[in-house]
Amino acid sequence: MADDLHVLEDRSSTIDINQASEVDLWCQRLGVSEMALRQAVADVGASPEQIAVHLGKK
C-alpha cells in the first residue's frame, strides 16, 4: 500500500475533499470511511502523506 500512496501522491500533492472521485479513491486506498478521511483532513491538512501517518496507515 505504501507504494500505491507514493504513486498517487505524485499525481496530486493534496486531497481535494470537494471532489467525490478523490474522496472515494482515498477512502479506498487508506481503508477508511469518508467521515474518517474528512476528519483527518481537518486535523492535519490535505497532504496524503500526513493523513496516512495520522491515520496510522504509514
Beta strands, then each sheet from edge to edge (+ up, - down):
end
